[in-house]
Amino acid sequence: MRFAGIDVGAERHMVAMVGEQGEVLCRSSPFGEDASGYARLFDLLGPPENCLLALEATGHYWRNLFVALLVKGYAVAVLNPLRTRRFAEEELQRTKTDAIDALGIARFAAQKRPRRRNYLIAPLKNCAN
């Protein structure tokens, strides 16, 4: 099982991934909020099987990314930023950067195994009619 953490930003996000034992599989890497950035993310993540992604619900910035991940078939847990902040405090993490936050979110996912909800992506209907 792989656990990815995504620190969400306005125009740039950071992703990190750890394994079952907390070993780092992918160091924190940036990707943009655009098609090429998402393509980079999917390359870093690998196939959606046996992968749980965790991301913080930061303002409205997480929504496009969330839908893109669901469409690709990834299991996604949306977290309250307060939970991940408290987790970082428990781990005695004092420094705060986007790269450190992404790794912390991945470790949170590996340790806490947040529940992912089942979401249904319905096809868009023709709005012209």
C-alpha positions, -999 to 999 in steps of 0.1 A, spaced: 0 0 0 12 35 -8 1 67 10 4 100 -7 0 134 9 -8 166 -10 -3 200 4 -27 222 -16 -19 257 -28 -35 282 -51 -14 276 -82 11 250 -70 7 218 -49 33 195 -33 30 157 -32 50 132 -12 44 94 -8 53 69 19 50 31 21 34 8 47 63 12 72 66 50 67 95 47 43 96 76 18 87 64 -17 86 99 -33 102 129 -18 81 161 -18 77 173 -54 58 203 -68 32 202 -95 11 229 -111 -27 235 -111 -29 227 -148 -31 198 -172 7 194 -174 10 196 -136 -17 169 -132 1 147 -157 33 150 -136 13 141 -105 -2 110 -121 33 99 -132 47 104 -97 18 85 -81 17 55 -104 -14 34 -108 -44 41 -85 -45 5 -71 -32 2 -35 -28 40 -32 -46 62 -7 -43 100 -12 -49 125 15 -53 162 10 -64 191 31 -96 209 23 -78 243 19 -103 270 8 -117 261 -26 -82 252 -40 -86 214 -35 -117 209 -55 -103 207 -90 -76 183 -79 -100 162 -59 -122 156 -90 -92 149 -112 -80 122 -88 -115 106 -85 -119 105 -123 -85 86 -125 -98 61 -99 -77 71 -69 -89 66 -33 -90 101 -18 -95 112 18 -102 149 23 -89 161 56 -96 190 79 -64 210 81 -68 211 119 -63 173 121 -31 174 102 -18 203 122 -24 185 154 -8 154 140 23 174 131 24 188 167 22 153 181 52 143 159 71 174 173 73 189 138 83 225 144 93 236 109 65 244 84 71 243 47 50 230 18 74 201 13 73 191 50 36 195 51 31 171 21 53 145 38 34 150 71 1 145 53 14 113 37 26 100 71 -8 109 86 -25 88 60 -2 59 66 -7 60 104 -43 70 107 -57 54 76 -84 81 72 -117 68 59 -124 76 23 -159 82 12 -174 67 -19 -181 93 -45 -200 90 -77 -189 111 -106 -219 114 -129 -215 124 -165 -223 160 -174 -256 165 -192 -258 187 -222 -266 222 -208 -276 236 -241 -310 220 -241 
